[in-house]
Amino acid sequence: MNLDQGTLELIELHNFFAETRYGQALAKNIRYGRYKPAYWSNEKWERVLGPDVNNLKHLLHVLLSTKKFLETEKKFSPRDYSLFSLSAITHDWGEAIVGDVISDLKTDAEERRELIAFREVVSKVLGIYKKDYRKMITCLEEIVFCHCEPLDYNYDLHLVFKKTIEELIAENTALRAWRQAKKYPREASRLRWITLNVFVYLPNLLNNAEKFLSIRKFFSANKKTITEIFTAMPAETFEHYNYDPAEKTQKIAMFEKTKNLWLESRYAE
């Protein structure tokens, strides 16, 4: 991947952030933690599932994935490109203080605490950084935490970032978990649980597939595995939700609905 000057500058910002106490805190944290076998180290978790499950490396992974998305779509302005890219490399800074909470379990109060923490980290890190990004922070908050005003072509930047770019990244991690489950029989059920819990949100991509070539390419490259996930998911995987019968019932219903949507879509053909 060829890196433009703006991306190189954001990688430099990321490297600066990584040396702060906030960056060091994220480096020690994992994502998708509730699925990890207790006897696996964080390092093994990352080796099996890739950089997306390390809280710090996830930021760089999202930046490079965002760049690929924007270059594929070719429909966003230079300003949008800059805002998306800065959002990608900073969006989880607040988690250095409040920790990572699985998005579908995150409450409004937790979202608010993360926003407050995000503001604190941004103020302290960007306040001493050599390049002034602070004038972009207001719209950055709108992209990461709430809804922006739609642009002329009716794209809500928050929804594009959260429901398309980040969703594609999550789906790819879930695909990797499904494939890795075949290599780790003892841990297979927990790895498939990641896949299950991510793939119930596939409608986010199905609803936007006509808008974005990136989604259609994702479906084309992975349709065989996606169909396998929906037709071969072991029933025992749902038992991981036994701690909360309401969530279990909800996820079973979501999975069946999404399965039908996928199998009836033209992308599954």
N, C-alpha and C positions, 0 to 999 in steps of 0.2 A: 504494500500500500504506500503510495506517494503521499507524503505529509506536507501540507501547505504551511506557510509561515504562521498563520493563526493557530493551527493545531499544535505546531511545535512550541509556540508560546504558552499554550494551555498545558502541555506536557511539562514545561518548565515550572509553571505555577503548581502543578500537581506534585512535582518533585520537592518544591519548597514546602508545600503543605505536609507532605509525608514526613518531613523532618521536625515538624512541630509536635507538641504533646497531643494535639488532636489527631494528627495523622498516625502517630504511633499507637494511639488508642484504637483507631480503626484497623490498623494492621494486625492487631491481636484478635479481632472479632471475626466471626464467620457469619454468613448468611444461610438461610434455610436450616437454622440450628435445631429446630424441633424434630427434624427428620434424621439427624445424625445419630448413628449408634453411639452409645455412651463410651464404649471402649475404643472408638476410633479417635485419633488425635485430630486437631484442627488441620495439621499439615497433610494428613492422609485424606481428609475430607476434600481439601483443595486439589490434591493430586488426582482424585477420582473424578471430581466434577468441574475442575478448571478454575480459572481466576475469578469467575463471576461469583463464587461463593466466599471469597475473601473480601471483607468490607472495604478495604482500601483499594485493592486491585480492581474491584468492581467498577470504581469510578473511571479508571483508565479504559477498562473494557467497554463501558457505556459510551465514552467519548469516541473511541474508534468505531464502534457500531453505529453511533449517530452520524459520524462522517460518511460511512458507507451508505447509510439510509439516504442522507441528503444528496449525495452524488448520484444515487440511483434515481431519485425522484425528480431532480432538476426543476423544481417548481417553487422553491422558497427563495426569498430575497437574501441579499448579503447580510442584512440586519438580522433576519430570522436565523440564518446560518450561525451567526455569532452568538445569538441568544441561546439557541439550542445547544451549541457546543459548550458554552460556559455553564449552562444548566447541567449538562452531562457530567462535567468534571467536578462540580460542587454540590450536586443535589442531595447527597447523603452526609454532608459535613456535620449536620446537627446530630447525627447518630453517634458521633464521637462522645457526646454528652449523655444522650438518652438511650443509646443502644438501638439495635435493629428490632423492629416489630414487624411480623408478617403482615403484609398489606391488607389482606382480607380480614384480619382480626384487629386491625388498628382502629381505635375509637377516635371520635372527634377530639376528645381531650388529649389523647396521645399525639394526634396530628398537630394540635396547637402547641404542645410542649416541644415537639420537634422543630416547629417554626421558630419558636423563641430561641431554642438552642442554635438553630441555623443562623439566626441573626447575630448571636453572640460570637460564633466562630468566624463568620464573615467579617464582622467588625474588627476582630483581633488579628485575623490572618491578612485580610486585604488592606487593613489599616497600616501595615508595615511592609507590604509588598511593593516592589519597585514600579510596577505598572498599576495605574489606577483603574480598577474595574467597577468601583463603587457606584458610578452613575447608572450602571445596568442592573443594580440589585433589585430595584422595585419590580421591574418586569420579570426578573429572574424568579422572585417569590411567586409571581402570578403563574409562571409556567410550572414550577415545581409543586406549589401548594394549592393553587386555586385557578379559577378560569380567567383567561385573558379575553379581551374583546375580540370577536371574530375578525379576521382579515377580509379583504375584498373578495377573496376566493373561498370564503366561508370555512376556513380552517381555524379551529380553536387550538392555539399552540399548546395549551395545557393538555388537551385530550390527545393531540398528536404525540406529545412526549410520553405521557403516562400510558395511554391505551394502544399506542402503536409501536413506538420505538422501544420502550421498556418492556412491552408485552412480547415483542419479537425476541428480545434477549431472554426473557423468562422461559418462553416456549423452547428456545434452543437449549437452555440448561435442562429443562424437563425432558427433552429428547435424549440428551446425553445421559441423564439419570436412568431412563428406560433401557438404553443400550448397555450401560454399565451394570445394571441389575443382572444381566445374563452372565457377567463375569464374577459376580459376588453372590452366590446362592444364599449364603447365610444372611446377608443384608439386603437381599433383593426386595423384600416387602417394603422396607423403609424407603429405598430408592424409588420404587414404583409409587409410593405415597406422594413423593414430590411431583411426579408426572401427573398423577390424578388431580392433585390440588391446583396445579397450574393449568391443566388442560380444560378444566371446567370453565375457564375464562376465554376459551378460544373464540366465542362469539364476538369478542372485541375485535379480533382480526377478521372474522367472516363479515362483519358489518362494514368494514372499511376496505375490503379487498379490491373493490372496483376503483377506489380512489388511489391506491398505492401499489405500484409495481413491485415494491419490496415484499409485500405480503403475498402477492401472486407467485413470485419466485420462491418464496419460502414454502408455500403449499406445493408447488410443482416439484421441488427438490425432496420433499419429505412426505408426500401423500401416502406412500405405502406404509411407512412407519406410523403415521398418524392414524390410519385406518386400523392398523394392528393394535394400537393403544386402546382404541375404543371397542374393539371386538375381542380382545384377549386380556383385558384388565382382570386379574383374579379378584373374585368376590372378597377374599380375605383382606385385600388392601383397605377396604372400607372399615375394617375392624379397628384401625388406628384412631378412628373418631369416637370410639366407645366412651371416652372420657366426657363427651358432650353429645348426648343423643340428638339434641336439636340440630347441631352442626352436621352430624352424621346423616340425618334425614335430608337436610338441605343439600349436602354434597352429592348424595345419591341421586336426588332429583335433578340437580344441575348437570351431573355427568350424563344421565340418560337423555336429557333435553339436548345437550351439546352433541352427544353421539348422533342423535337423529338429524340435527342440523348439518353436521359434517357429512354424514352418509348420503344425505339428500342434496348436498351442494354439488355444483359442477366441478369443484376443485378435487373431489374425491374420486372422480372418474379415471 
